[in-house]
């Protein structure tokens, strides 16, 4: 195995993170170090930057920092990802949400918006989109710009159709977008029910009271301290009897937080706040 040309130590990684926080206000100090180190090293080797050049560009080149931020934040997503999760939401969560006169949903770490639109489609099919509003938040402004447009590669959307049908979809995914050359734009009805904005889970506070909070495949990149802080933030953001959806890759492990919830689906880690 050929070793990468540029390597950094964990101590050097901490220096970089402290520099980013001081100059740009982004706090990555409680992210999982090993994962961050791999991604920063990948950027250095891809661009052939040593640590001194990297620090210089992080401080003096705002365009470079935007690209850097896009690379070290994880933006892997797709529509109706893990269809079993959406089936569980349809069966176990939506019937309860339907009893509310107004429904507010927070999709934290929404990336480029595919998951948020998946929820909007699900709500529409279950007849409650009209009284719902979805907030999609992420730390990365570049992916949020894509989410606001609601435009995705047509090839990818067609690949998502299998996920949609396996999730319990009641129609055809093609009913919810129209084609523009090699891209598809989702219906204005879906887009007007969403608001995408920057929110940093590591440092920002709660901004509303929600009936449902969704955060999947995000907490796995945090250390235990930050994970507990974010889960406490979600708990404070939920109304009484609201739902927290974490997906199959994350779970509530903190006993003090867990006692505030009832487990709705152990496999998909869906919880209802009872305290």
C-alpha positions in Angstrom: 0.0 0.0 0.0 1.5 3.4 -1.0 1.3 5.9 1.7 -0.2 9.3 0.9 2.3 12.1 0.3 0.7 14.5 2.8 -0.2 13.3 6.3 -1.2 15.2 9.4 -1.1 14.2 13.1 -4.1 14.5 15.4 -2.4 17.4 17.0 -2.1 19.2 13.7 -5.7 18.4 13.0 -6.7 20.2 16.2 -4.7 23.2 15.1 -6.6 23.3 11.8 -9.9 23.0 13.6 -9.1 25.8 16.0 -8.0 28.0 13.1 -11.3 27.3 11.3 -13.3 28.1 14.4 -11.3 31.4 15.1 -11.5 32.6 11.5 -14.8 31.3 10.2 -16.8 30.5 13.3 -17.3 26.8 12.5 -16.8 24.4 15.4 -15.6 20.9 14.4 -13.8 20.1 17.6 -16.3 17.5 18.7 -16.6 15.7 15.4 -15.1 12.2 15.2 -11.4 12.8 14.8 -10.5 9.8 12.8 -13.1 10.5 10.2 -12.2 14.2 9.9 -8.5 13.4 9.7 -9.1 11.1 6.7 -11.1 13.7 4.9 -8.6 16.6 5.6 -5.7 14.3 4.4 -7.7 13.5 1.3 -8.1 17.2 0.5 -4.4 17.8 1.1 -3.3 15.0 -1.3 -5.9 15.8 -3.9 -4.7 19.5 -4.1 -1.1 18.8 -3.1 -1.1 21.0 -0.1 1.1 20.7 2.9 -0.2 21.8 6.3 1.3 25.3 6.0 -0.3 25.9 2.5 -3.6 24.5 3.8 -3.6 26.9 6.8 -2.8 29.8 4.6 -5.6 29.1 2.1 -8.1 28.5 4.9 -7.4 31.9 6.3 -7.0 34.0 3.2 -9.1 32.3 0.5 -12.9 32.3 1.2 -13.7 30.4 -2.0 -11.2 27.7 -1.0 -12.8 27.5 2.4 -16.3 27.0 0.9 -14.8 24.1 -1.2 -13.1 22.7 1.9 -16.3 22.9 3.9 -18.1 21.0 1.2 -15.5 18.3 1.3 -15.2 17.7 5.0 -19.0 17.7 5.6 -20.6 14.4 4.6 -23.2 15.0 1.9 -24.2 11.5 0.8 -28.0 11.3 0.4 -30.7 10.0 -1.8 -34.5 10.1 -2.0 -36.4 7.5 0.1 -33.1 6.2 1.4 -33.7 3.0 3.5 -37.3 2.4 2.3 -38.1 0.5 5.5 -37.6 3.7 7.5 -40.3 5.5 5.4 -42.7 2.6 5.7 -42.4 2.8 9.4 -43.0 6.6 9.4 -46.1 6.0 7.3 -47.4 3.4 9.6 -46.3 4.6 13.1 -45.8 8.3 12.9 -48.1 9.9 10.3 -51.4 8.7 11.8 -50.5 10.5 15.0 -49.3 13.6 13.2 -52.6 13.8 11.3 -54.3 14.7 14.6 -52.4 18.1 14.8 -53.9 21.2 13.2 -50.4 22.3 12.2 -47.3 20.2 11.7 -43.8 21.4 11.8 -40.9 19.1 10.8 -37.2 19.6 11.2 -34.9 17.6 8.9 -31.5 18.3 10.5 -28.4 17.6 8.3 -30.6 17.6 5.2 -27.7 18.0 2.8 -29.0 18.7 -0.8 -32.6 18.2 0.2 -33.5 14.7 -1.2 -34.7 13.5 2.2 -36.7 16.6 2.9 -38.6 16.2 -0.5 -39.1 12.5 0.3 -40.9 13.5 3.4 -42.9 16.2 1.6 -44.1 13.6 -0.9 -44.9 11.1 1.9 -47.0 13.8 3.7 -48.8 14.7 0.4 -49.8 11.1 -0.2 -51.0 10.7 3.4 -53.1 13.9 3.0 -51.4 16.1 5.5 -48.9 18.2 3.5 -51.3 21.1 3.3 -51.1 21.7 7.0 -47.4 20.8 7.3 -44.2 22.8 6.9 -40.7 21.3 6.6 -37.5 22.9 7.7 -34.3 21.5 6.2 -31.0 22.6 7.8 -27.4 21.9 7.1 -24.0 23.5 7.9 -23.1 23.6 4.2 -24.5 26.5 2.2 -23.5 25.0 -1.2 -25.7 21.9 -0.8 -28.5 24.1 0.7 -28.5 26.1 -2.5 -29.2 22.9 -4.5 -31.9 21.9 -2.0 -33.7 25.2 -2.5 -33.8 24.7 -6.3 -35.3 21.3 -6.0 -33.5 20.3 -9.2 -31.7 17.0 -9.5 -30.2 14.8 -12.3 -33.0 12.9 -14.1 -30.9 9.8 -14.1 -30.6 9.9 -10.3 -34.3 10.6 -9.8 -35.3 7.6 -11.9 -33.0 5.5 -9.8 -34.8 6.7 -6.7 -38.1 5.3 -8.0 -37.3 1.8 -6.7 -36.8 3.3 -3.2 -40.0 5.2 -3.5 -42.1 2.2 -4.4 -40.4 0.1 -1.7 -41.2 2.8 0.9 -44.9 2.4 0.3 -45.3 5.0 -2.4 -48.9 5.2 -3.7 -48.3 6.6 -7.1 -45.2 7.1 -9.4 -42.3 9.3 -8.4 -42.6 10.9 -11.9 -45.9 12.4 -10.8 -44.0 14.8 -8.5 -41.5 16.4 -10.9 -41.3 17.6 -14.5 -38.3 17.1 -16.7 -36.1 19.9 -18.0 -33.6 18.4 -20.5 -31.5 16.0 -18.3 -32.8 17.2 -15.0 -36.0 17.0 -13.0 -37.5 19.9 -10.9 -39.9 19.0 -8.1 -43.4 20.5 -8.0 -43.8 24.0 -6.6 -46.3 22.6 -4.2 -43.6 20.6 -2.5 -41.0 23.4 -2.7 -43.3 26.0 -1.1 -43.8 23.8 1.9 -40.1 23.7 2.6 -37.5 26.2 4.0 -33.8 25.4 3.8 -31.4 27.3 5.9 -28.0 27.1 7.6 -27.9 25.6 11.1 -24.8 24.3 12.9 -25.7 21.4 15.2 -22.4 21.9 17.0 -23.1 25.4 18.2 -26.6 26.7 17.3 -29.7 26.5 19.5 -33.3 25.4 19.0 -35.3 27.7 16.7 -38.8 26.3 16.9 -41.1 23.7 18.4 -41.6 20.6 16.2 -43.9 17.7 16.0 -41.2 15.6 14.2 -37.4 15.9 14.2 -35.5 13.8 11.6 -31.7 13.4 11.7 -30.3 10.3 10.0 -26.6 9.4 9.2 -25.3 12.6 10.9 -24.7 11.7 14.6 -22.4 8.9 13.6 -19.8 11.5 12.6 -19.8 13.2 16.1 -18.0 12.2 19.3 -20.1 11.2 22.3 -20.1 14.7 23.9 -21.4 16.4 20.8 -23.9 13.5 20.1 -25.4 14.0 23.5 -25.6 17.8 23.1 -27.4 17.5 19.8 -29.8 14.9 21.1 -30.6 17.2 24.0 -31.2 20.0 21.4 -33.6 17.8 19.5 -35.4 16.9 22.8 -35.8 20.5 23.7 -37.1 21.2 20.1 -39.8 18.6 20.3 -43.3 19.2 21.6 -44.8 16.8 24.1 -45.5 13.5 22.3 -43.5 14.6 19.3 -41.3 12.1 17.4 -37.6 11.8 17.0 -36.4 9.7 14.0 -32.7 8.7 13.9 -32.7 5.8 11.4 -31.1 2.4 11.7 -27.5 3.6 12.1 -28.0 5.6 15.3 -29.7 5.1 18.6 -30.5 6.8 21.8 -27.9 5.4 24.2 -27.9 8.1 26.9 -30.0 6.7 29.8 -31.1 10.2 30.9 -32.4 11.1 27.4 -33.8 7.6 26.8 -36.1 7.9 29.8 -37.8 10.9 28.2 -38.9 8.8 25.2 -41.0 5.7 24.3 -39.5 3.4 21.7 -41.9 3.3 18.6 -39.6 1.3 16.2 -36.5 -0.2 17.6 -35.1 -1.2 14.2 -35.5 2.3 12.7 -34.9 4.1 16.0 -38.0 6.1 16.0 -39.0 7.5 19.4 -41.9 9.5 20.9 -41.2 12.1 23.6 -43.3 11.3 26.7 -41.8 13.8 29.2 
